Amino acid sequence: MIHYMDSNGFVLNVVIYNVLIHGLCKSHRVFEAVEIKNSLTKRGLKADVVTYCTLVLGLCKVQEFEIGVGLMNEMIVLGFVPSEAAVSGLVEGLRRKGKIVDAFDLVNKMGRVGMLPNLFVYNALINSLCKQEKFDEAKFLFNEMGRGGLSPNDVTYSILIDSLCRRGEMDSAVSFLSKMADAGIKATIYPYNSLISGHCKLGNLSAAESFFDEMIDKRLTPTVITYTSLISGYCNEGELHKAFKLYHEMTGKGIAANTYTFTALISGLCRANKLTEAIKLFNEMVEHSIIPNEVTYNVLIEGHCKEGNMVKAFELFNEMVGKGLVPDSYTYRSLITGLCTDGRVSEAKEFIDGLHREQHKLNEMCYSALLYGYCKEGRLEDALSACREMVERGVNVDLVCYAVLIDGSLKQHNRESYFSLLKEMHDRGLRPDNVIYTSMIDASSKLGNLKKAFKLWDIMVDEGCVPNVVTYTALINGFCKAGFMDKAELLCKEMLASSSLPNEITNGCFLDCLTKEGNMEKAIQLHNVMLEGLQANTVTYNILLQGFCKMGKFQEATELLSGMMDNGILPDCITYSTIIYQYCRRGNLLEALKLWDLMLDKGLKPDTLAYNFMIYGCCVGGELNKAFELHDDMMRRGLKPNQATNNALNHVMCSK
């Protein structure tokens, strides 16, 4: 057409060429259109703003954004003001392509020549910047909108408030809500949902409740998201009663719970060691055709692992995979930790190797669980070997892994490994953290080297690490074991002054020291305080029991055992063994056997010491058949009798 008109003497102007360029762009023949624009100069013509804007929009349609940006830059140099459609189309195209920085740069450049995209494009770009953690740039665009005469709407404010809440900047988020009101924009449910969720994640439940009430006062209707945020917040803080009350309020209003609601409640129940109720709720969820997600399975798998039910944990794992859900490092870590806790560290290693063969990516947390399992069993060399293998597989050894290995080396008194790990850390530019220093202080304290423990303390503080309750407890334990009760008490006062509160282990150190000194009256007083503060546990009761027994106050010991069960604290094998031994010493074999049977009925597995006490008691009491029966049972369990038990059995055999 152009050639025909040229050859027949028609005078062609830029308008005619623009019509042709428009037609080519509409037919997606954009590169031909660009060539025509480039040929205009040879024809003595100049492309105008329509030419450029038509080409930019055409290039956006075929996603050739870089060429579009080039043409936009040409326009600015030539002094043309691009159309809003061209700018908005190019900015939105770049944003959708993931080129957020390029889109931001373009808007910034357009702002300087007085050309802004439309509100929809601005909101979309601000949202993308927020999602990419580029909040300063998002805020800059928000301010540019105002300067350019474009008023932010409720969507703009909601995006920024949500981003601030996700970042935990709640004061700034509330400030934007106030700005929104000052601008005369009526808040919708969305910013309130963000504020409630943000406060719940930070544990600020009273603030979340306040915004919930404010929302109701403004006649905004809570959604499942609103309720789920609060339910999750209550569950995280252990307030299950409030969580379920809100759940019933929500469903009573006809708002159906979703996957996230059920998952929050199941997670809360698992954290509260209410696994049976969690399973029941999971089944209810499935019955209501609400599909569990990866997080739902993860919390249930972790719950079963903590209960020691690895069979059920792996059943859920297989069910999860069978449904097409993808396990993550959280799933694997729970299973690895569960196997290690169950004493099946070798199986945990096989599980990791299997995952590696199947090319599943494991992170440092998964390997640190294995390293901890090895170190707990005293298998330091296996732990170090697993660490080397971890590096070969491309997994970074982080501070947690080093902390586990250093603690294991200290407990095994392996100085070579300990110094080697510290050097390796130093060479990699890593510095010991609070956990590592605490392990070193604890090891020195337990060896009675309090001078070295204090030196490490000083180094730790100089390095900027703040001692916590565990660090203080390590030193307090060292003082108590060395008989320096007065110094331990001074350190405890210093600890309180630093806003660290003693825990059950700290108080347990004092309790142990008092019982060893024979000061049972003060020990009981301390224990009563611990009971009031919910710090008393099986270990603290065992310390008192052994203290009473050591002083020959058996009546007080048996009364304490009754009180222990009345307070809902379950005796363990050590508890029963302590009392059984005293019954055997006193020749009261009948009561000892009753307590033994009670221990078995409770599902407790007697340890070597418990068997030795009971066998010795049976030998002395003339219950020879029972003694040999216990001996055989002990051997079947892989436990070995001590020398005193063997001597008693041999004496009985010789007497026959």
BELFENGI-V62642 format. One record per residue. N is the residue number from 1. RES is the residue in one small letter. D_LAST is the distance of its C-alpha to the last C-alpha in whole Angstrom. Layout:
N_RES_D_LAST / N_RES_D_LAST
This chain:
1_m_125 / 2_i_126 / 3_h_127 / 4_y_130 / 5_m_131 / 6_d_131 / 7_s_133 / 8_n_135 / 9_g_136 / 10_f_134 / 11_v_133 / 12_l_129 / 13_n_128 / 14_v_124 / 15_v_124 / 16_i_125 / 17_y_122 / 18_n_120 / 19_v_120 / 20_l_119 / 21_i_116 / 22_h_115 / 23_g_115 / 24_l_113 / 25_c_111 / 26_k_110 / 27_s_110 / 28_h_107 / 29_r_109 / 30_v_109 / 31_f_109 / 32_e_113 / 33_a_114 / 34_v_112 / 35_e_115 / 36_i_118 / 37_k_117 / 38_n_117 / 39_s_120 / 40_l_122 / 41_t_123 / 42_k_125 / 43_r_127 / 44_g_128 / 45_l_126 / 46_k_123 / 47_a_120 / 48_d_120 / 49_v_117 / 50_v_117 / 51_t_116 / 52_y_113 / 53_c_112 / 54_t_112 / 55_l_111 / 56_v_108 / 57_l_107 / 58_g_107 / 59_l_105 / 60_c_102 / 61_k_103 / 62_v_101 / 63_q_99 / 64_e_101 / 65_f_100 / 66_e_101 / 67_i_104 / 68_g_105 / 69_v_104 / 70_g_106 / 71_l_109 / 72_m_108 / 73_n_108 / 74_e_112 / 75_m_113 / 76_i_112 / 77_v_114 / 78_l_117 / 79_g_117 / 80_f_116 / 81_v_114 / 82_p_112 / 83_s_112 / 84_e_109 / 85_a_108 / 86_a_107 / 87_v_105 / 88_s_103 / 89_g_103 / 90_l_102 / 91_v_99 / 92_e_98 / 93_g_97 / 94_l_96 / 95_r_93 / 96_r_92 / 97_k_92 / 98_g_90 / 99_k_92 / 100_i_92 / 101_v_93 / 102_d_96 / 103_a_97 / 104_f_96 / 105_d_99 / 106_l_101 / 107_v_101 / 108_n_102 / 109_k_105 / 110_m_106 / 111_g_106 / 112_r_108 / 113_v_111 / 114_g_111 / 115_m_109 / 116_l_106 / 117_p_104 / 118_n_104 / 119_l_101 / 120_f_99 / 121_v_99 / 122_y_98 / 123_n_95 / 124_a_94 / 125_l_94 / 126_i_92 / 127_n_90 / 128_s_89 / 129_l_89 / 130_c_87 / 131_k_84 / 132_q_84 / 133_e_84 / 134_k_87 / 135_f_88 / 136_d_90 / 137_e_93 / 138_a_92 / 139_k_93 / 140_f_96 / 141_l_97 / 142_f_97 / 143_n_99 / 144_e_102 / 145_m_102 / 146_g_103 / 147_r_106 / 148_g_107 / 149_g_108 / 150_l_105 / 151_s_103 / 152_p_99 / 153_n_98 / 154_d_95 / 155_v_94 / 156_t_94 / 157_y_93 / 158_s_90 / 159_i_89 / 160_l_89 / 161_i_87 / 162_d_84 / 163_s_84 / 164_l_84 / 165_c_81 / 166_r_79 / 167_r_80 / 168_g_78 / 169_e_82 / 170_m_82 / 171_d_85 / 172_s_87 / 173_a_86 / 174_v_87 / 175_s_90 / 176_f_91 / 177_l_91 / 178_s_93 / 179_k_96 / 180_m_96 / 181_a_97 / 182_d_99 / 183_a_101 / 184_g_101 / 185_i_99 / 186_k_97 / 187_a_93 / 188_t_91 / 189_i_87 / 190_y_87 / 191_p_87 / 192_y_85 / 193_n_82 / 194_s_82 / 195_l_82 / 196_i_79 / 197_s_77 / 198_g_78 / 199_h_77 / 200_c_73 / 201_k_72 / 202_l_73 / 203_g_71 / 204_n_74 / 205_l_73 / 206_s_76 / 207_a_79 / 208_a_78 / 209_e_78 / 210_s_81 / 211_f_83 / 212_f_82 / 213_d_83 / 214_e_87 / 215_m_87 / 216_i_86 / 217_d_89 / 218_k_91 / 219_r_91 / 220_l_89 / 221_t_86 / 222_p_83 / 223_t_82 / 224_v_78 / 225_i_78 / 226_t_79 / 227_y_76 / 228_t_74 / 229_s_74 / 230_l_73 / 231_i_70 / 232_s_69 / 233_g_70 / 234_y_68 / 235_c_65 / 236_n_65 / 237_e_65 / 238_g_62 / 239_e_65 / 240_l_64 / 241_h_65 / 242_k_68 / 243_a_68 / 244_f_67 / 245_k_70 / 246_l_73 / 247_y_71 / 248_h_72 / 249_e_75 / 250_m_76 / 251_t_75 / 252_g_77 / 253_k_80 / 254_g_80 / 255_i_79 / 256_a_77 / 257_a_74 / 258_n_74 / 259_t_71 / 260_y_71 / 261_t_71 / 262_f_67 / 263_t_66 / 264_a_66 / 265_l_65 / 266_i_62 / 267_s_61 / 268_g_61 / 269_l_59 / 270_c_57 / 271_r_57 / 272_a_56 / 273_n_53 / 274_k_54 / 275_l_54 / 276_t_53 / 277_e_57 / 278_a_58 / 279_i_57 / 280_k_59 / 281_l_62 / 282_f_62 / 283_n_62 / 284_e_65 / 285_m_67 / 286_v_66 / 287_e_67 / 288_h_71 / 289_s_71 / 290_i_71 / 291_i_70 / 292_p_67 / 293_n_68 / 294_e_66 / 295_v_65 / 296_t_64 / 297_y_61 / 298_n_60 / 299_v_59 / 300_l_57 / 301_i_56 / 302_e_55 / 303_g_54 / 304_h_51 / 305_c_50 / 306_k_49 / 307_e_47 / 308_g_45 / 309_n_47 / 310_m_48 / 311_v_48 / 312_k_51 / 313_a_52 / 314_f_53 / 315_e_54 / 316_l_57 / 317_f_58 / 318_n_58 / 319_e_60 / 320_m_62 / 321_v_63 / 322_g_64 / 323_k_67 / 324_g_68 / 325_l_67 / 326_v_67 / 327_p_63 / 328_d_64 / 329_s_62 / 330_y_61 / 331_t_59 / 332_y_58 / 333_r_57 / 334_s_55 / 335_l_53 / 336_i_52 / 337_t_51 / 338_g_49 / 339_l_47 / 340_c_46 / 341_t_45 / 342_d_43 / 343_g_41 / 344_r_43 / 345_v_46 / 346_s_46 / 347_e_47 / 348_a_50 / 349_k_51 / 350_e_51 / 351_f_53 / 352_i_55 / 353_d_56 / 354_g_57 / 355_l_59 / 356_h_61 / 357_r_61 / 358_e_63 / 359_q_65 / 360_h_64 / 361_k_65 / 362_l_62 / 363_n_63 / 364_e_61 / 365_m_59 / 366_c_58 / 367_y_57 / 368_s_56 / 369_a_53 / 370_l_52 / 371_l_52 / 372_y_50 / 373_g_47 / 374_y_47 / 375_c_47 / 376_k_44 / 377_e_42 / 378_g_43 / 379_r_45 / 380_l_48 / 381_e_49 / 382_d_49 / 383_a_51 / 384_l_53 / 385_s_54 / 386_a_54 / 387_c_57 / 388_r_59 / 389_e_59 / 390_m_60 / 391_v_63 / 392_e_64 / 393_r_64 / 394_g_66 / 395_v_64 / 396_n_65 / 397_v_63 / 398_d_63 / 399_l_62 / 400_v_59 / 401_c_58 / 402_y_58 / 403_a_57 / 404_v_54 / 405_l_54 / 406_i_54 / 407_d_52 / 408_g_49 / 409_s_50 / 410_l_50 / 411_k_46 / 412_q_45 / 413_h_47 / 414_n_49 / 415_r_52 / 416_e_54 / 417_s_54 / 418_y_55 / 419_f_58 / 420_s_59 / 421_l_59 / 422_l_61 / 423_k_64 / 424_e_64 / 425_m_64 / 426_h_67 / 427_d_69 / 428_r_69 / 429_g_71 / 430_l_68 / 431_r_67 / 432_p_64 / 433_d_64 / 434_n_62 / 435_v_59 / 436_i_58 / 437_y_59 / 438_t_57 / 439_s_54 / 440_m_55 / 441_i_55 / 442_d_52 / 443_a_50 / 444_s_52 / 445_s_51 / 446_k_47 / 447_l_48 / 448_g_49 / 449_n_52 / 450_l_55 / 451_k_58 / 452_k_58 / 453_a_57 / 454_f_60 / 455_k_62 / 456_l_61 / 457_w_62 / 458_d_65 / 459_i_66 / 460_m_65 / 461_v_67 / 462_d_70 / 463_e_70 / 464_g_70 / 465_c_67 / 466_v_66 / 467_p_63 / 468_n_61 / 469_v_58 / 470_v_56 / 471_t_57 / 472_y_58 / 473_t_54 / 474_a_53 / 475_l_55 / 476_i_54 / 477_n_50 / 478_g_50 / 479_f_52 / 480_c_49 / 481_k_46 / 482_a_48 / 483_g_49 / 484_f_53 / 485_m_53 / 486_d_56 / 487_k_57 / 488_a_55 / 489_e_57 / 490_l_61 / 491_l_60 / 492_c_59 / 493_k_62 / 494_e_64 / 495_m_62 / 496_l_64 / 497_a_67 / 498_s_67 / 499_s_67 / 500_s_63 / 501_l_61 / 502_p_57 / 503_n_55 / 504_e_51 / 505_i_50 / 506_t_52 / 507_n_51 / 508_g_48 / 509_c_48 / 510_f_49 / 511_l_47 / 512_d_44 / 513_c_46 / 514_l_46 / 515_t_43 / 516_k_42 / 517_e_44 / 518_g_43 / 519_n_46 / 520_m_45 / 521_e_48 / 522_k_50 / 523_a_47 / 524_i_48 / 525_q_51 / 526_l_51 / 527_h_49 / 528_n_51 / 529_v_54 / 530_m_52 / 531_l_52 / 532_e_55 / 533_g_56 / 534_l_54 / 535_q_52 / 536_a_48 / 537_n_46 / 538_t_42 / 539_v_42 / 540_t_44 / 541_y_42 / 542_n_38 / 543_i_40 / 544_l_41 / 545_l_37 / 546_q_36 / 547_g_38 / 548_f_37 / 549_c_34 / 550_k_34 / 551_m_36 / 552_g_34 / 553_k_36 / 554_f_34 / 555_q_36 / 556_e_39 / 557_a_37 / 558_t_36 / 559_e_39 / 560_l_40 / 561_l_38 / 562_s_40 / 563_g_43 / 564_m_43 / 565_m_42 / 566_d_45 / 567_n_47 / 568_g_46 / 569_i_44 / 570_l_41 / 571_p_38 / 572_d_36 / 573_c_33 / 574_i_33 / 575_t_34 / 576_y_31 / 577_s_29 / 578_t_30 / 579_i_30 / 580_i_27 / 581_y_25 / 582_q_27 / 583_y_25 / 584_c_22 / 585_r_23 / 586_r_24 / 587_g_21 / 588_n_23 / 589_l_21 / 590_l_23 / 591_e_26 / 592_a_25 / 593_l_24 / 594_k_27 / 595_l_29 / 596_w_27 / 597_d_28 / 598_l_32 / 599_m_31 / 600_l_31 / 601_d_33 / 602_k_36 / 603_g_35 / 604_l_34 / 605_k_32 / 606_p_29 / 607_d_29 / 608_t_26 / 609_l_26 / 610_a_26 / 611_y_23 / 612_n_21 / 613_f_22 / 614_m_21 / 615_i_17 / 616_y_17 / 617_g_18 / 618_c_15 / 619_c_12 / 620_v_14 / 621_g_15 / 622_g_12 / 623_e_13 / 624_l_11 / 625_n_13 / 626_k_16 / 627_a_14 / 628_f_14 / 629_e_17 / 630_l_19 / 631_h_18 / 632_d_19 / 633_d_22 / 634_m_23 / 635_m_23 / 636_r_25 / 637_r_28 / 638_g_28 / 639_l_26 / 640_k_24 / 641_p_21 / 642_n_22 / 643_q_20 / 644_a_19 / 645_t_17 / 646_n_16 / 647_n_14 / 648_a_13 / 649_l_11 / 650_n_10 / 651_h_9 / 652_v_6 / 653_m_5 / 654_c_5 / 655_s_4 / 656_k_0
